[in-house]
Amino acid sequence: MDNQTLAVQIDDLTVAYNYKPVLWDIDLSVPEGVLMAIVGPNGAGKSTLIKTILGIIKPIAGTVSIYGKPYSKQRKLVAYVPQKGSVDWDFPTTALDVVMMGTYGNLGWIKRPGQKEKKIALESMEKVDMLAYKNRQISQLSGGQQQRVFLARALAQDASIYFMDEPFQGVDATTEIAIINILKELRKAGKTVVVVHHDLQTVPEYFDWVTFLNVKKIATGPVKDIFNDDNLTKTYGINYKVAVNK
Amino acid sequence: MSNPQIEIQLIAAIVAIACAIPGVFLVLRKMALISDAISHSILPGIVIGFFITQDLNSPLLILLAALTGVITVVMVEFIQKTGLVKEDTAIGLVFPVLFSIGVILIAKNANDVHLDVDAVLLGELAFAPFDRLMVGGADWGPKSLWVMGSILFITISLLILFFKELKVTTFDAGLSSVLGISPVVMHYGLMSVSSVTVVGAFDAVGAILVVALMIAPAATAYLLTEDLKKMIWLSILFGVFSAISGYWVANILDASISGSIATTLGVVFLLVYLFAPKKGLISVLYRQKQQRIEVSLITFLLHLNRHEEESERHINHLQEHINWRAVRARSVLDLAEKNNLVEIENQVVSLTEKGLAFTEKSLEYIINNKDEKIEPMKEDFFLFRG
């Protein structure tokens, strides 16, 4: 991987809330084109890591670069799927309108979305099989449908790197398969995908790259090399045994 | 109608619109209490501004006082960020302090001027037409009409320019930050507009009614629509309607105009809360009743489906078995019969073909409850409503 392009490079990153560090001295490289899971126990700082990469949270030390430049210069290369629970789904708007928000970044300030943006949004909805629900109020969508809307919105951002915060949380099996298929398609198209993930059992099946995180970085690398009981035990602090499918 | 009457209603209507627009976003951002805080804590700003300018309608005074509003927000956020208290507590700590500083300043220094605590809290719309804008000896109408008109113009311009930004930062601050649309900038923008509006409006309608005009129309509209643009239009409509009709209520009762407007806002909200087609109380209760009947019906049909033996399907036996009172059992049985789902022969109930098909679909619905496959089923269930 020495000659591989790095999509994300993090050096000496420390993040604190109220002077209490939640991430300590993280060094992490994400090679271009991987489908990476970030795993770790609750409170390990997984969401914080993503939010810091995206500039939502300011670190107290360290640097983050996206394709060699700071995030603020590379916004258009990055798409983000926040946790479904982070927004109020009673907000008065439709599924299509939420997906359109993905195009706002390329539009910039003041300019309004037009036919071109609508077309992008509709195509993205089709990819997640949500076209039939385009005019549905978002409060009327099921949890799985809401997650697909968020995914469609990220697709509408048309980025090179996708960050997703627990996209499989609270979705039914059909949606989970639909989402993972889209993630795999993204990787096939050469995109980089970084996912905060909870279900350790599915890591070997869904992902090809994994980062173990628990306030400090425990390990990062290809799933087939480092997804083992040793790293799991180091991360979760208990003697962890999972069936790793070969 | 006399000229001052028309002018008062015009001012009330413009204040209502200017308040309703930021109000929609405050309600959606769950920041209604902030408007209450701002409306009180601008008082020291107004008093100090008044000492400097000697004119309640001076733009400098409005900016000074609005700045106090923004400072309130900053202070609340600062206290909240310490993690020691929650937001509502932080609000409760900040605004009484600032407000009482204003009260003391008035008591110590402003006894002989037109600025007293009563007027600050309740405002006096009836006096608004007396303070006129005179340019070169010509009468250009009430000053507060010009002040509020300018504020409204700025508010509408900003709303049109930044509608997309307001929407995305309100719905999903995390995403907007990633997109490069700073939620912080929009937050303080909205806070500044709200502060300026509150300051401009408070002279006419007082610190309490300003809160009512910001929150009540938006809360009412929220019950009626699931479209942001419609919500803004409806808020404006409710605000203007309450302002004008409140004025006439005050006229008939010979009571305070601002008090009557606030009461009308409350009554309008109550009516909508009761009668709104989807989210209204009556409609919700009705829907719950219908759902109870539907569930009963399906339970009943499933029971019939599971039991082949006649003894289990005898009318009298059914009552004991499903453990319903006679009335409920009767009404469910009637409903099933009316929709040709069951037939009764010699006191024995059996499923018709339609009933059988429906029961099987219902089973599928129960099993696949969370699946999207039930979408077409929902229409079948509406069949039994009403």
Interface residues (C-beta under 8 A of the other chain):
Chain A: N18 K51 L54 G55 I56 S72 R75 V78 A79 Y80 P82 S86 V87 D88 F91 P92 T93 T94 V98 M101 Y104 G105 L107 G108 W109 I110 R112 P113 Q137 S139 S142 G143 G144 Q145 R153 Q157 D172 T174
Chain B: L28 K30 K81 T82 G83 L161 F162 F163 K164 E165 K167 V168 T170 F171 D172 G174 L175 S176 S177 V178 L179 G180 I181 Y222 T225 E226 D227 L228 K230 M231 K370 D371 E372
